[in-house]
């Protein structure tokens, strides 16, 4: 995945399936270090966010390893679209 392309569905699924219990947390990105580049078009902004965070399902927040998941109708992509759209 380059800095300006979105991961494939298979890559996203692999990221979602990561078990936080079996991950080296020193490899996780601190979400406080991620910068949303509002000057980019929406799709590039999302791709840039994913490129920075490495795995949007697992990251560090305030010193704590976080694993997120989605149930129901909302997907990560839909959530990112809502959060990053300005």
TILUM-726700 format. One record per residue: x, y, z of N, C-alpha, C in turn. Coordinates in steps of 0.02 Angstrom, whole numbers, plus 50000, padded with zeros to 5 digits. Layout:
XYZXYZXYZ ...
END
This chain:
500424994150000500005000050000500445006250000 500345010649952500715016949951500365021949997 500685027650006500415032750052499735035350029 499565034649965498955037649940498445032549915 498545026249930498045021349910497785017749972 497155015949968496835012450024497045005150024 497065002050082497204994850085496644990950050 496814985050027496314980749997495844978250052 495264975750033494824972850084495164967150122 495574963350089495924957850122496434960550173 496784965950155497254969050202496884971950262 496314975150250495914977850305495674972350351 495454966750322495224961050362495784958250404 496374957750376496954955350414497114960050472 497064966550460497174971450514496654970550570 496034969550550495494968850599495564962550640 495874957350613495934950950647496534950450694 496944955650697497534955550741497294954650814 497614950050850497454948850920497914953150963 497634957850999498024962451039498444958851091 498214952951113498594949151162499254946451134 499284945651068499874942751036500284947750996 500184954151008500534959250969501064962651012 501614964450982502144968251015501914975551017 501694977851074501404984651078501914990051062 502554988451063503054993551044503014995050969 502684990850931502584992050859501954995950844 501544997250895500935001050883501085008550880 500675012150843500755019350835500325022950886 500605028250916500235032550962499795037150921 499145036650931498665040450892498765048050900 499075050050955499215057250965499735059750915 500115055350884500625057350836500355057750764 499745055350754499435055350688499135062250674 499275064850617499025071450596498545070550537 497945073250544497455073050490497615078850442 497765077150381497955082150331497335084450294 497025089650320496385092050294496415094850224 497015096250199497075098950132497005093550078 497035087250098496975081650050496245080250035 496105077749974495425075349960495255069650008 494615068450018494385063750069494705056850063 494715053750004494995047049998495735046950014 496095052049991496815052450006496925053850080 496485057650111496535059150182496465052650223 495995048450203495895042050238496495037550227 496735037150165497325033050150497925035550189 498015042150193498575044950230498515043250305 497915043750332497805041950402498005034650414 497765030150371497925023050379498675021950371 498985025450325499715024850315500085026950379 499855032250411500175034650473500065029950532 499445027650541499265023650600499465016350592 499605014350530499805007450512499235002450517 498915002050574498334997750583497805001750621 497275003950586496765008050619496355004250671 496434997750676496084993750725496484992950790 497134994050788497564993350847498054999150850 498055002650905498515008350913498595009850987 499005014751002499105017051071498715023551081 498355024151136498005030251153498125031751227 498445037351241498605039351310498985033851346 499455030651310499875025551340499565018651345 498955017751321498605011351326498505008451256 498645002051249498524998551186497764997851177 497524999651118496814999651103496684995151043 496164991151047495934987150990495204988850980 495014991250921494324992850908494024987850860 493374987250862493004983050815492334986150804 491994983950752491364986850733490844981350728 490254982850751489694978150744489124981850710 488674978150683488104981250651488274983950582 487974989650566488014992350499488634996650486 488964998950537489515003650530490175000050518 490525001850465491184999050452491715004150470 492335001950473492885006550485492905012050433 492825010150370492855014950316492315020250324 491705018250343491155023050353491315027550413 491585024650466491765028750524492305033750507 492815031550470493355036150450493075041650405 492635039850360492335044950317491985050350358 491625048350409491275053250452491775057350493 492285054150519492765057550562493235062250524 493425060250465493935063950429493635068950380 493005068250364492685073050318492615079750352 492875084750321492835091550349492545096250299 
END
